[in-house]
Amino acid sequence: MRRLFGLLSLVLAASVVASLVVAVAAGAGEHGVPFHAQITLVSLSNTGPIARCGSDPNVGYTSTYTGTGTHLGRITATETVCLDFAHFVVPNLPYTVYETFQAANGDTLILVDTGNFNVATMAFTDGVFAVTGGTGRFLHAHGGGSTVLSVDSDGSGHVTGVAYTGTLFYDASDRSG
């Protein structure tokens, strides 16, 4: 029995060490850097059912923004906003935003934002974002942070600007490309 316990302990210890080696090797080239971006609404379109949002009862719209971001410079942002009526609990209607930031050189950074639309105040609440990849130097990017939304003063609840603050991780080998 002791021999079996000793063998199991050895196997467990070896698997923990192997997992640590893989984790360290995978993140060896990554460096976390502060990430900030500010975007302003340019256009809003396609209000209604959108394929990316899934089937009813989800609806959404697409929009385009311009702005600047650290590690990106001048950016154009395109997004699809999905409102999730299946999980609507008064007054909060959950939203998910799928965004692509395109830098002047063509590299893209992909984000997914989440939060709520408050139907009582007719305004989107500030939320959180996750970086899910991209192209070029952001091919293996990840990270996240928080969003602060600017909302149209006409009572429509439309977001006219977004500020992002968080941390961005991207691999050094992607940066050199």
C-alpha positions in Angstrom: 0.0 0.0 0.0 2.8 2.4 0.9 4.5 1.5 -2.4 1.3 2.4 -4.3 0.8 5.6 -2.4 4.5 6.5 -3.1 4.0 5.8 -6.8 0.8 7.9 -7.0 2.6 10.7 -5.2 5.5 10.6 -7.6 3.1 10.6 -10.7 1.1 13.5 -9.2 4.3 15.5 -8.5 5.6 14.8 -12.0 2.3 16.0 -13.6 2.4 19.2 -11.5 6.0 19.9 -12.6 5.1 19.2 -16.2 2.1 21.5 -16.1 4.3 24.3 -14.6 6.9 23.9 -17.3 4.3 24.1 -20.0 2.7 27.1 -18.4 6.0 29.0 -18.1 7.0 28.1 -21.6 3.7 29.2 -23.1 3.9 32.6 -21.4 7.6 33.1 -21.7 7.4 35.7 -24.5 4.4 37.5 -23.2 4.5 40.9 -21.5 1.5 42.6 -19.9 1.3 46.3 -20.8 -1.3 48.9 -19.9 -4.0 49.3 -22.5 -6.1 52.4 -23.0 -8.3 53.3 -25.9 -10.9 56.0 -26.7 -13.4 55.6 -29.5 -16.2 57.9 -30.8 -19.3 56.9 -32.8 -19.3 57.5 -36.5 -22.3 55.5 -37.7 -25.0 53.1 -36.5 -26.9 50.7 -38.7 -28.7 47.4 -39.1 -30.9 47.6 -36.0 -32.8 44.3 -35.7 -31.9 40.6 -36.0 -28.2 40.0 -36.7 -26.8 36.6 -37.4 -23.9 37.0 -35.0 -26.3 37.6 -32.2 -27.9 34.1 -32.6 -31.5 33.4 -33.0 -34.5 35.2 -31.4 -34.9 36.6 -28.8 -31.5 38.2 -29.4 -31.4 41.4 -31.5 -28.6 43.9 -32.2 -27.0 46.5 -34.3 -23.7 47.3 -35.9 -21.7 50.5 -35.6 -18.4 52.1 -36.6 -16.2 54.2 -34.4 -12.8 56.0 -34.8 -10.3 56.8 -32.1 -6.9 56.0 -30.7 -5.5 53.2 -28.6 -2.2 52.5 -26.9 -0.1 50.0 -29.0 -2.5 50.7 -31.9 -2.3 54.4 -32.7 -5.2 55.7 -34.8 -8.0 53.1 -35.0 -11.2 52.3 -36.8 -13.5 50.1 -34.7 -16.4 48.0 -36.0 -18.8 46.4 -33.6 -21.8 44.2 -33.4 -24.0 44.8 -30.3 -26.2 41.9 -29.2 -29.0 42.4 -26.7 -29.9 39.2 -24.9 -33.6 39.2 -24.2 -33.5 35.5 -23.1 -31.7 36.7 -19.9 -33.5 39.9 -19.4 -34.3 40.6 -15.7 -35.9 44.0 -15.2 -34.3 46.6 -15.4 -31.1 45.0 -16.8 -31.0 43.7 -20.4 -27.6 42.0 -20.9 -25.5 42.9 -23.9 -22.4 41.5 -25.6 -20.4 43.6 -28.0 -18.0 41.9 -30.6 -15.4 44.5 -31.7 -12.5 44.6 -34.1 -10.0 47.5 -33.7 -8.0 48.0 -36.8 -4.7 49.9 -36.5 -3.4 52.1 -39.3 -0.9 49.4 -40.4 -3.8 46.8 -40.7 -3.2 44.8 -37.6 -6.4 44.1 -35.7 -7.2 43.5 -32.1 -10.4 41.6 -31.2 -12.4 42.4 -28.1 -15.6 41.1 -26.5 -17.4 43.5 -24.1 -20.3 42.6 -21.7 -22.6 44.7 -19.5 -26.2 45.6 -19.2 -28.7 48.0 -20.8 -30.8 49.5 -18.0 -34.3 49.9 -19.4 -35.4 52.2 -16.5 -32.7 54.8 -17.4 -32.5 53.9 -21.1 -28.7 53.7 -20.8 -26.0 51.2 -21.3 -24.0 50.5 -18.1 -20.3 50.5 -18.0 -18.9 47.0 -18.5 -15.9 44.8 -18.9 -14.0 43.7 -22.0 -11.8 40.7 -22.9 -9.2 40.7 -25.6 -9.6 37.5 -27.6 -6.9 37.8 -30.3 -6.3 39.6 -33.5 -3.9 39.7 -36.5 -0.3 40.8 -37.0 1.4 41.6 -33.7 -1.9 40.9 -31.9 -2.3 37.3 -33.2 -2.1 35.7 -29.8 -3.1 38.7 -27.8 -5.3 38.4 -24.7 -6.1 40.5 -21.6 -9.0 42.7 -20.5 -10.3 45.5 -18.4 -13.2 47.8 -17.9 -15.2 50.1 -20.2 -16.7 53.5 -19.5 -19.5 54.5 -21.9 -20.6 57.9 -23.1 -24.3 57.9 -23.9 -26.3 60.2 -26.2 -28.0 63.0 -24.2 -31.2 62.7 -26.3 -32.6 59.9 -24.2 -32.1 57.2 -26.9 -29.5 55.4 -24.9 -27.1 55.2 -27.9 -23.5 54.9 -27.0 -21.5 57.7 -28.5 -18.1 56.9 -27.1 -16.2 54.2 -25.2 -13.1 54.4 -23.0 -11.2 51.2 -22.3 -8.7 50.7 -19.5 -7.0 47.4 -18.9 -4.0 45.2 -19.6 -2.9 43.7 -22.9 -0.7 40.7 -23.3 0.9 39.8 -26.6 3.7 37.6 -27.5 7.1 39.1 -28.3 7.5 36.9 -31.4 4.2 38.4 -32.8 5.4 41.9 -32.1 8.4 41.6 -34.4 6.3 40.6 -37.4 
